[in-house]
Amino acid sequence: MNFKPLAIGLALAGASVLGLSQSAQAYQFNFKSEVNLGGGLKDYNFEFVTEGPGDPIAIGNQLIITGFEGVTAIRTSDVIDNVAGVLPASYGFGAGFFDSTSATFDAQANVNLIPGNIRYQTFTVTATNTPGGQVQAYFPGVNSPLAPTPIPEPLTIMGSLAALGFGAYGKKFGNKTEAKETELV
């Protein structure tokens, strides 16, 4: 079976959906990784990116992330200093406070004074779960809420990898069968 027309059709459909979607927000809050710490705890790692300059985040503004279960700690990590387009860690966000379902980080600089796109150090939230499979980030009084951030479940990721493996095996097996049929003709 020739999958090429199907693949081209799916690619065109995806491109048309992207073309019809809304323009990006000024802020992006992206899921980066999940690390299993054992004992039912996981580190959920996120990055926050602005499309500055002029994004109105000032000292004291708070980034509030909700949608967790059993939050036990929050911190900033992956500190990057002296890189173009990255706000130095000493001027970024500091860990504020948390409750069982949310984490709050405090802005320690005025983002609108930094030229170009800003990429901050990673935010890490230690929790037991993200029950809804996504989190919601807010900047009260600035730009709330940001688009929900999906958190892929490990089983979903493993299932996708398994499907890709079976697809590759099927393609290889199909090519061998096709070659044998050609030899018989």
N, C-alpha and C positions, 0 to 999 in steps of 0.2 A: 504494500500500500504506500502511496506517495503522500507524505505529510507536508510537503512543501507548500501547496496551495492553502492548506489549513493554517500553517504557521504564518504565511503572509497575510491571510485574512485576519487572524488574531492580532498581529502587529498593527495593521491598519485600524482595526477597531479600537485598540488601546490608544493609538495616536489621536484618533478623533475624540475620544473621551478627554484626553489631556488638553486638546485644543478648545474644548467647550468648558473646561473647569475654570473656576474663578482665579484671579491673579493671586499671587502669594501674599501672605500677610507680612507686615514689617518685621515680625518676630517669628522665629522658628524654634520650637522646643522639641528636640529629637531624641528618641531612645537610642542608646549606643550598645549596651550589653547588659547581661544579667549574669551574676556570679553566685553560685550556690555555696553558702558558707557552712552548711550543715546545721543540724539542730532545728531545721525548719526555717532558717533565716536566709535571705538572699540580698545581695547588693544590686540595686537597680541604678544604672548609670545613664545620665542624660547630658546633652549639651544644649546650650542656648546660643542662638545666633541672631544678630540684628542685621538689618539692611541699611544702617546709618549712612551718612551722618544725619543728625537731626532727630533721631529716635528719642522721645521725651522720657528717658529714665534718669532720675536724679538721685543723689545721695539720699538714703533713707527709704526709697521705694522698696517694696517687698515683692518678691516672687513667691507665690504660694502654689504648691503642687498638691493636689488632692487625688484620691482614688486608691489609696493603699490600705492594707490591713496589718495591724501590729507593728507600726513603725517603732524602731528602737534607737536609731541614730541617724544623723544627717551630717554631711561634710562636703566640702569641695575637694576635688582631686585633679590629677593630671595637670598640674600647674605648668603653664607655659609663659615664660617671660621673654621680653626682647625679640618678639617675632612680629613682623608687619601684619596688621589686621587682627592682632590678639591683644585684648586689654590685659596689662600685667596683673598678676594675681593680687598684688597688694592694692589694686584699685578695682577689683572685680566685685564679686558677691561673697559675703561671708555667711557661714551657717547661722541661722537665727534660732528658731525653736521648732518643736514638733509635738504633735499629739498622736493618737493611735492611727489616724487616717490621713494626715497631711504633714507637709514639711514647709517651712518658711525660710527663705534666704533673703538677706538684707543687701541692697545695692550700696557699695562703698565709693562710687564715683558717678559723675554726671556723664552718661553715655553720649549725650548730644554734643559734647565737646571733643569727641574722638572721631577723626575722619575715617571714612570707609566702613566696610563691614566689620563687625566686632564678633569674635568668637571667644567665649569665656572658657575658663577651666570647667572640667566636668563636674556636675552635681551628682552626688551619690546618696541614695536613700536606702537604709537597711530596714527591711520589713519582711513580714512572713508571706505576703501575697499582694497581688493587684486583682481583686475579685472580679472586676468588670472587664479585665483584659486591656484597660487603657487608663491613662491618668490625664488630668486636666490642670493646666497651668494658668494662673491669673496674675495680673498686675493691677490691683485695685486702683481705680482712678486714672490709669494710664491707657491700657489697651486690654480690656478683659472681655471674655476669656480668649486665650489662644486656642488654636485648633486642638482637638483631643489628640493625644499621642498614644498610638496602639503599642501594646507590649506583647510581642509574639510569645506563645507558650512553647516550652521546649519540645513538647510532643508534636506541635505543628511544624516546628523547624525540622525535627527528625523525620516526620512523615514526608515532608517536601523532599528532603535529601534521599529518602528511600525511593520515592516516586521517580526522581531523576536517575537513580541507579538502575531501577527496573527499565526505564525508558532507554537508557544507554545499552543495557544488555539486550533488550528487544531489538534495537536497531542493529546491533552487531549480529545477533542470531538471524535477523531478517536478511542481512547482507549475505551471510553464508548460504542460506537457503536459496536466495536469488542466484548466487553464483553457481550452485549445484544444478539448478534448473536450466541455466544457460548452457552448462556443459552437456546436459542430456539432449538438448535440442540440436 
